[in-house]
Amino acid sequence: MENFFTSESIALLALGLIIVGIIKFIYYYKAFNIAILRYIESSEILVLFADNISIAAAVVLLLLPPYMYSILPYVQSEANVNYSFTERLSNYWSVLSTHFIYQSIIATAGIIFTFIRKRITKYERWTYLPLSVFIIFILPLLTIEAGYWAIPVIKPANVVMLGLVSNFIVLILLATHNEIYKVKKRGFFNKMSFEFEDNTVIPNDAYFVGKVKSFIFFYNPINNESITYSTSKLKCVKYKPN
């Protein structure tokens, strides 16, 4: 079997981490009418990369066995060259049966975990259900079909790595969507208060949504306006417990 972790496939994984980190930032702050690329420094791109490493490692480790030992050998075999789409689809289901069982067990464990963690809302659980279906059934099928069309232009290992990266991207974007929901609808940061050295007063209707190295951001939902302050003037941050 061709070595799965080649320099090319690892480079694809690293590039995917950087891209999804940037997309995550843009998507999150766009929801609060903040053009984040105006404020983020180039050095913080590395921070985005580092933030995603642990999540990516967990995703890759959990999803790697079926992708490496089931999907990759099938893609390498080029068994579908002379088959129609309907015939290929029938073959995919037989090849991926073990994969579906494995993924279903992981998804079930993940859903059970959401009931253990108190800070996960019902809304999040409902969003994770269609995500589970997409990751368990749709993405593996798309990965194998992509191998049919991409080979020999793209190496099989790289095709499968792109499938793994797609899993990670979908997970991160959904997690970002849920984070936006918690901040906007659940008042996730409502217990935080801020003091500035120049006695800057934050409007009563505005609430904190995030910060980067040099700036801190607030959002006023009444007029859909973002408010930006320099972190150099930030004196302290207080958290109000229940």
Stockholm file with secondary structure:
# STOCKHOLM 1.0

chainA/1-242         MENFFTSESIALLALGLIIVGIIKFIYYYKAFNIAILRYIESSEILVLFADNISIAAAVVLLLLPPYMYSILPYVQSEANVNYSFTERLSNYWSVLSTHFIYQSIIATAGIIFTFIRKRITKYERWTYLPLSVFIIFILPLLTIEAGYWAIPVIKPANVVMLGLVSNFIVLILLATHNEIYKVKKRGFFNKMSFEFEDNTVIPNDAYFVGKVKSFIFFYNPINNESITYSTSKLKCVKYKPN
#=GR chainA/1-242 SS CCCSSCHHHHHHHHHHHHHHHHHHHHHHHHTTTCCGGGTCCTTHHHHHHHHHHHHHHHHHHHHHHHIIIIIHHHHHHTTTTTCCHHHHHHHHHHHTHHHHHHHHHHHHHHHHHHHHCTTCCHHHHHHHHHHHHIIIIIHHHHHHHHHHHHTTTSCHHHHHHHHHHHHHHHHHHHHHHHHHHHHHHSCTTTTEEEEETTCCCCCTTCEEEEECSSEEEEEETTTTEEEEEEGGGEEEEEECCC
#=GC SS_cons         CCCSSCHHHHHHHHHHHHHHHHHHHHHHHHTTTCCGGGTCCTTHHHHHHHHHHHHHHHHHHHHHHHIIIIIHHHHHHTTTTTCCHHHHHHHHHHHTHHHHHHHHHHHHHHHHHHHHCTTCCHHHHHHHHHHHHIIIIIHHHHHHHHHHHHTTTSCHHHHHHHHHHHHHHHHHHHHHHHHHHHHHHSCTTTTEEEEETTCCCCCTTCEEEEECSSEEEEEETTTTEEEEEEGGGEEEEEECCC
//
